[in-house]
Each structure stands twice: as C-alpha cells, then as structure tokens.
Amino acid sequence: MAQLCFFAGTMDCGKSTLALQMDHNHRARGLVGVIFTRLDRSGEARLSSRLGLSTEAVEVGEDLDFWETTVAQLSAGARVDYLICDEAQFYTPEQVEQLARIVDELDIEVFAFGITSDFRTELFPGSRRLIELADSTQVLQVAALCWCGRRATHNARVVDGVMVVEGEQVVIGDTAEPVEQGEVEYEVLCRRHHMRRMSSTSAHAAALSADVLPFDLNACPVPPPV
Ligand SMILES: [Zn+2]
C-alpha cells in the first residue's frame, strides 16, 4: 500500500540530495516518477542540490492541483508510480491534501521533502499539514552544525549581515536574483544561538569588540519580548 512520507529537516541538511537519490533508486528499479519542486535555488523548474546534482522538475505554482495533474497524466496513458515533492514547506495546505488523496485513491507513493520551521521558528503551512497527514515523518539528522559546533536545528535569516526574526515568511536568498530589502542569507544555528540571535557574524563581532569568547552568553543577552 502506498504511503505519504515526509522527510523534514533544516536548511543544509541534504534534503534535495536525498530527494535526487530517492528518484535515482526508484528509477533504477524500473519505476516511473514525477518530480516537483517550488522556488528551487536554481530559479528554474529543476530540482538541484548544493552538491551540484540536478534534474528536471515540475514547478509547483500556487494554482497547481496535484490531483488533477496526476489524474490527467494517468488518463493520457502515462505511468506514475511515485511523486517526489521537494521544497514542500512552500506548498499550500490544500496541495498537501491533494497529495494524501493521490496516495489513498491512486495508490501512488509520495515522498515529500521540506524544511519544518521558518526563520521565526514557526512551522511553514505546508510542513504543518504534512506533519498532520503523513503516514510517516522522518527528521533528517545530517551533520549541519552551528558555528559553535552544536547540531544546527534552526534556520536564521540574515539581512545585510544582521539576523532578523520578523518579516515575510518566504524570501529566497542564496540565488542569483538580488532582493530589494537587502542581501538575504540564511544560516543554520543551534536553538541556543537562534534564541539569542547570534549568527556567526555577530558572534565574531562580539568576540572582537568585547574581547570575550563568543561562548560567553552574556555577550549577547536574550532580547526582551516584542
Ligand atoms: Zn550554536
């Protein structure tokens, strides 16, 4: 029986690489799948990993209906054994529900990959719905490390070198397109340093200016509640 499997992680945890590997393994067994992604770092309808691998993919616009698209493909005589859905945090809750229906009514495997929480530590809507509906949710533990050496569990947004915890949920950094509100980068941090808003840059600056170790948490007290 087909399943809806959600592979969740932080940025830089190797999700897209695993998605590509999953596709390769299934194809090697003679199965046929369709790959979907949204707002991939390459800026086009491709699934690409930081390791430089990539493959063609279908871009998931807000209006894409997974159910209708898949039913249309089957009706046209195409074979579909599985779907690989990358950047699933950006899907709408309705699109995640369509994926669940595809599993249940068409018996097609769906492997979804996504970041669980955003730079404010709040769940993305797509990931929330996946956690609610998936047959299994697997948290990817890859060796992404905070600058302090602890396991990096949270995503930080850094705008012009300063870590921010407010703003639009989705701003794509690390791509060719310049963004209006400043240079946006993302960095993965441990929870301790996310809560204290210490990115690698601010930790380095604190160490230089106050002549203290960045591990001295008093160098950057927890900001007061907004
Ligand atoms: Zn840390």
Boltz pocket constraint, residues with backbone or C-beta under 6 A from the ligand:
constraints:
  - pocket:
      binder: B
      contacts: [[A, 146], [A, 147], [A, 148], [A, 149], [A, 150], [A, 189], [A, 190], [A, 191], [A, 192], [A, 193]]
      max_distance: 6.0
